[in-house]
Amino acid sequence: MSKAQIESTVVDPAVWRTVWVVLVGALAVLFDTTIVAVALHTLSTDLRAPISTIQWVTTGYLLALAVVIPITGWAQRVLGAKRLWMIALAIFLVGSILSSLAWSAGSLIAFRVVQGIGGGVMMPLMSTLVMQAAGGKNLGRVMSVVSLPAVLGPILGPVIGGFILQNLHWSWMFWVNVPFCVAGLILAAVFMPADGPVTRAPLDVAGFVLMAFGLVGVLWGLSNAGSGGFGHAEALWPLLAGAALLAAFVAWAQRRGQKALLDLRLLKHWPLASSSLLLFLSGITLYGAMLLLPLYFQQLRGLTPLMAGVLLIPQGVGTFLSRSVAGRLSDTMSARWLAMAGFAVVALGTVPFAFATGQTSEMWLMAALLVRGVGLGAVTVPLMALGFRGLPRSDVPDASIITRIASQVGGSFGSAVLAVILTGAMATATTTAALTRGFQQSFAWTMGFTVTGMLISLALPGRLPDQDRPLPQAAAATDIEDPQPATEPG
């Protein structure tokens, strides 16, 4: 290997500084959702509210995320990435403190919305900051570190939440965020590069309303589908309204071109379009199964939330073991074969659950989760890196929003579909055998989504000619903003 080739594989220390700065702040957001998810029963009891009301502690947070994600690209251009990151992190910090002090279900839901506003900005902005700092080099290796908390959050979150609920007051679920937020603000102020020139661009108000409320309708409908099915009015009408608003946004964005809230021309860039589709399916595979797994351990095997969370740890360990190797390989070989292999391994690790009963060996199931985690790491890293390959730096913010929406909606869709299947089975289950069949059927659907992802991976582009080539120096500068218009992807 020549000296130039060796240097091309070395990640600039300045890039790693940006990675670790944003990770410290983002850890609070990435763990928060799954920690709270295991506490709904406790919150319902302590705050004297029905589960249907307490469910909005999670739903309100997710809907707030959906509202602000589309505006992140515009806000970055207007405020600068560093300023926006620190503002969003401060909002999330305030929301966390207020949530810990909530005195009723209504106040907690309102304060969770505040958290969602901060978190919704931080998630796509995190990818943007890291990708722009990397300048197009070693994207797989960098993304293997950036994606680790996003994959581990659904695995370790239930463990942390279960421990807190078993030993402390539920308010500590929100105080856990505070040290990460404070440390993240200090590190960002000291180590994050200063903002470059900003653009006083007007906000595409019509586009924002159409897209934000379209996403809210879709996510709201999906969250309601879990209890009443997709044909239920509370799920069907929000889904139809959301889909209509998103279709109107597409038409509006095509008319506005570069002035639109989100540049949909980027979907002509096949690496981004194909990786977004598969991120949608991986969201189903990860978050949909994360709905089933704790329920299986608790309802069919009678375990506590803490023990159920502990049994999920092998999946996180598998992801940890594979993500570094996947990151290195995605910088040197085709994402197509990596993603196919990853989906195949995930399917293999899901097979035992499609046949599991209440007496199946826990050691066998933990081994299957380890295998499943290895596959998830192999899928997630190359797909997240692929979406940014070949894009000019000015297009990275919009690409970050597109990939984040794909993953978010995929997770919600998978959770809704599997919840409908499982709820239908449980409604008619009068025996343990019937309940077992319901879980087996739900896991079989998870395998079906995974196999679909494996087949669609064939459509991913092969190894790109510029995969190892950094962006031109002018486009890879460390100042975050680029006032030049986005170029036509192709």
Secondary structure as GFF3:
##gff-version 3
##sequence-region A 1 490
A	DSSP	alpha_helix	3	8	.	.	.	ID=ss1
A	DSSP	alpha_helix	13	37	.	.	.	ID=ss2
A	DSSP	alpha_helix	40	46	.	.	.	ID=ss3
A	DSSP	alpha_helix	51	54	.	.	.	ID=ss4
A	DSSP	alpha_helix	56	68	.	.	.	ID=ss5
A	DSSP	three_ten_helix	69	71	.	.	.	ID=ss6
A	DSSP	alpha_helix	72	79	.	.	.	ID=ss7
A	DSSP	alpha_helix	81	100	.	.	.	ID=ss8
A	DSSP	alpha_helix	105	134	.	.	.	ID=ss9
A	DSSP	alpha_helix	139	146	.	.	.	ID=ss10
A	DSSP	alpha_helix	148	167	.	.	.	ID=ss11
A	DSSP	alpha_helix	172	175	.	.	.	ID=ss12
A	DSSP	alpha_helix	177	191	.	.	.	ID=ss13
A	DSSP	alpha_helix	205	228	.	.	.	ID=ss14
A	DSSP	alpha_helix	233	256	.	.	.	ID=ss15
A	DSSP	three_ten_helix	257	259	.	.	.	ID=ss16
A	DSSP	three_ten_helix	264	268	.	.	.	ID=ss17
A	DSSP	alpha_helix	270	283	.	.	.	ID=ss18
A	DSSP	pi_helix	284	288	.	.	.	ID=ss19
A	DSSP	alpha_helix	289	295	.	.	.	ID=ss20
A	DSSP	pi_helix	296	300	.	.	.	ID=ss21
A	DSSP	alpha_helix	305	311	.	.	.	ID=ss22
A	DSSP	alpha_helix	313	330	.	.	.	ID=ss23
A	DSSP	alpha_helix	335	354	.	.	.	ID=ss24
A	DSSP	alpha_helix	362	386	.	.	.	ID=ss25
A	DSSP	three_ten_helix	393	395	.	.	.	ID=ss26
A	DSSP	alpha_helix	396	427	.	.	.	ID=ss27
A	DSSP	alpha_helix	432	456	.	.	.	ID=ss28
A	DSSP	three_ten_helix	457	459	.	.	.	ID=ss29
A	DSSP	three_ten_helix	473	475	.	.	.	ID=ss30
###
